[in-house]
Amino acid sequence: QLLQQLSITAVGKREKLLRVIKNPVTQYLPVNSRKIGFSYSSEKLVKMNKYVAAVSDDVDIVFVVGAMALGKIDCDYIDDFIAISGYPLSAAWCISRICEAVADKWDVL
């Protein structure tokens, strides 16, 4: 539906849940943010909790997660590529690890 109609709305409401945005995607990102890409083939293997905890609170972080079965994200705007596992992870599992690390940093219970 997203690719055909360019947006997905909530059932029974006019609230948009997802929509396709125009390139370049960088125009939607916070200015001077740190953009982190994920690839299990990266030589920089990190523990997500430690990585997020080390980032200053006054820095905006943008996480770039690929939603493809194979391959590497090819973006010129990524500042750092990290691996959070020695094995390929699904995008959903990768995002779960990011959310858990951020929740730990912010003491969300």
Backbone hydrogen bonds, N-H to C=O, Kabsch-Sander energy under -0.5 kcal/mol:
donor,donor_aa,acceptor,acceptor_aa,energy
5,Q,1,Q,-3.1
6,L,2,L,-1.4
7,S,1,Q,-0.5
8,I,18,L,-2.7
10,A,15,E,-2.8
13,K,10,A,-1.8
17,L,8,I,-3.2
18,L,8,I,-1.5
20,V,6,L,-2.4
27,Q,24,P,-1.4
28,Y,25,V,-2.1
29,L,26,T,-1.0
33,S,30,P,-1.4
34,R,60,D,-3.1
35,K,33,S,-0.6
36,I,34,R,-0.6
36,I,62,V,-3.2
37,G,35,K,-0.5
37,G,80,D,-3.1
38,F,64,V,-1.4
39,S,82,I,-2.4
42,S,39,S,-2.0
45,L,43,E,-1.2
46,V,44,K,-0.5
46,V,83,A,-3.0
48,M,46,V,-0.6
51,Y,47,K,-2.4
52,V,48,M,-2.6
53,A,49,N,-2.2
54,A,50,K,-1.6
55,V,51,Y,-0.5
55,V,52,V,-1.1
59,V,56,S,-1.5
62,V,34,R,-2.9
64,V,36,I,-3.4
64,V,62,V,-0.5
65,V,63,F,-0.7
75,C,73,I,-0.6
78,I,75,C,-0.6
79,D,35,K,-1.9
80,D,35,K,-1.5
82,I,37,G,-2.6
83,A,44,K,-2.7
94,C,90,S,-2.3
95,I,91,A,-2.5
96,S,92,A,-1.9
97,R,93,W,-2.0
98,I,94,C,-2.0
99,C,95,I,-2.7
100,E,96,S,-2.2
101,A,97,R,-2.1
102,V,98,I,-2.4
103,A,99,C,-2.6
104,D,100,E,-2.2
105,K,101,A,-2.1
106,W,102,V,-2.2
107,D,104,D,-1.0
108,V,103,A,-2.9
109,L,107,D,-0.5
